[in-house]
Amino acid sequence: MNEEIFRFFEGHMPVLPLYEGLEQKLQNTVEPLEIRVKKSQISFFSRRMFGCVSFLRVRPKKELPVNYLVVTFGLDHPVYAPRIAVTTEPYPGRWTHHVVLAREVEIDEELLGWLQEAAVFAQMK
């Protein structure tokens, strides 16, 4: 765990283990994986950015867990699944998806599959 990541989670420490679990699984799934910490998000790159985590409020506050992390990824098509909080098309052929995570069990094959697909899609740009 580097100091930048630790600082990013100040005020959100209950979800730090959730992030650590996601990062570990991504390290085993996407190669090469580079992580860049910014003020509002931690971005995932495999040569190009394919996803990120943040504390973005993607639903009304009363519909969100007390402690959560949002995983965002981009694809060339929309994915409609109950666990995806928001799907938008910011420009033609680019769909952005936001998934709210509150428990480590939610870092499953489905989510990792979307992130792998996003990494491949990012390479094609």
C-alpha positions in Angstrom: 0.0 0.0 0.0 1.6 3.3 -1.0 1.1 6.5 0.9 -0.9 8.2 -1.9 -3.5 5.5 -1.8 -3.7 5.7 2.0 -4.2 9.5 1.8 -6.9 9.0 -0.8 -8.9 6.9 1.7 -8.7 9.4 4.6 -12.2 9.8 5.8 -13.2 6.6 4.0 -11.1 4.0 5.8 -13.9 1.4 6.1 -13.7 0.8 2.3 -9.9 0.6 2.1 -9.9 -3.2 2.4 -12.5 -3.2 -0.4 -10.2 -1.3 -2.6 -7.2 -3.5 -1.7 -9.2 -6.6 -2.7 -10.1 -5.0 -6.0 -6.5 -3.9 -6.7 -5.2 -7.4 -5.9 -7.7 -9.1 -8.2 -6.9 -6.6 -11.0 -3.2 -7.3 -10.6 -3.9 -10.9 -11.3 -6.4 -10.1 -14.2 -5.1 -7.2 -16.2 -1.5 -6.9 -17.5 0.2 -4.6 -17.5 -1.6 -2.7 -14.7 -0.6 0.8 -13.7 -2.3 2.7 -10.9 -2.4 6.5 -10.7 -3.9 8.3 -7.7 -5.5 11.7 -8.2 -7.5 13.9 -5.9 -10.9 12.5 -6.8 -10.2 9.0 -8.2 -7.7 6.2 -8.5 -7.3 5.3 -12.2 -6.4 2.0 -13.7 -4.3 1.9 -16.8 -3.2 -0.8 -19.1 -1.3 1.5 -21.4 -4.5 3.6 -21.5 -7.1 4.3 -18.8 -9.8 1.7 -18.7 -11.4 2.3 -15.3 -11.2 4.0 -11.9 -12.6 4.0 -8.4 -14.0 7.0 -6.6 -16.6 8.1 -4.1 -18.9 9.6 -6.8 -22.5 9.8 -5.7 -24.2 7.9 -8.5 -27.5 7.5 -6.7 -29.5 9.5 -4.2 -27.7 9.4 -0.8 -30.5 7.4 0.9 -30.0 4.7 -1.7 -26.3 4.3 -1.1 -24.6 2.2 1.6 -22.9 4.2 4.4 -19.5 3.0 3.2 -19.1 2.4 -0.5 -16.7 2.7 -3.5 -17.7 3.3 -7.1 -16.0 1.4 -9.9 -16.2 3.1 -13.2 -15.3 1.5 -16.6 -15.8 2.2 -20.3 -17.0 -0.1 -23.0 -18.1 0.1 -26.7 -21.6 -1.0 -25.8 -24.0 -0.6 -22.9 -24.3 -3.2 -20.2 -27.6 -3.2 -18.3 -27.4 -5.2 -15.1 -29.1 -4.6 -11.8 -25.8 -3.9 -10.1 -24.8 -1.1 -12.5 -26.0 2.1 -11.0 -25.6 4.3 -14.1 -24.9 3.7 -17.8 -24.3 6.7 -20.0 -23.0 7.3 -23.5 -20.8 10.4 -23.2 -20.1 10.2 -27.0 -21.0 7.8 -29.8 -19.5 4.3 -29.3 -18.3 5.0 -25.7 -20.4 3.8 -22.8 -19.5 4.6 -19.2 -20.7 2.4 -16.4 -20.7 3.0 -12.6 -21.0 0.1 -10.1 -21.4 0.7 -6.4 -19.4 -1.7 -4.2 -20.0 -2.1 -0.5 -18.8 -5.7 0.1 -15.8 -7.7 -1.1 -18.0 -10.5 -2.3 -19.2 -8.0 -5.0 -15.7 -8.1 -6.6 -16.6 -11.2 -8.5 -16.0 -12.7 -12.0 -18.7 -10.5 -13.5 -17.1 -7.3 -12.4 -13.6 -8.4 -13.2 -14.9 -9.5 -16.7 -16.2 -6.1 -17.4 -12.9 -4.5 -16.2 -10.9 -6.9 -18.5 -13.2 -6.1 -21.4 -12.7 -2.4 -20.6 -8.9 -2.8 -20.7 -9.1 -4.4 -24.1 -11.5 -1.7 -25.4 -9.2 1.0 -24.2 -6.3 -0.5 -26.2 -8.3 -0.3 -29.4 -8.7 3.5 -29.2 
